[in-house]
């Protein structure tokens, strides 16, 4: 600790003896003003830089995946949905022993109703799925042939 204090003192003396006082005092004043302003903002202690700069980016982990009652998660390391921006989300998954796969979809979100709508075209067919995002979780349910695919996601 003494070494850091000695280094700071030497730095201060160099600035002081070289006539840099005119620069040093305004810099200290700006830093102090910044510190007071930041403290006055009253940021929540759980706030992250991402919450401030891009609050819409969130990641959801699939906690339950079934197809016709059969558990699919046993075959996957993970299945995730990441909201990339205000219009696009990415579905990414990794099968055990396989490589990561990802697909980007467009989406809309109604803050008032909590309705999340995703759209994608596959083989010339437009697919539109709606669900409700509530308490950091949502469920997607799709009919696939004679079976129902159910995916439950929770915020990570």
Buried (B, 14 or more C-beta within 10 A) or exposed (E): EEEEEEEEEEEEEEBEEEEEEEEEEEEEEEEEEEEEEEEEEEEEEEEEEEEEEEEEBBBBEBEEBBBEEEEBBEEBEEBBBBBBEEEEBBBBBBBEEEEEEEEEBEBEBEEEEEBBEBEBEEEEEEEEBEBEBEEEBBBBEEEEEEEEBBBBBEEE
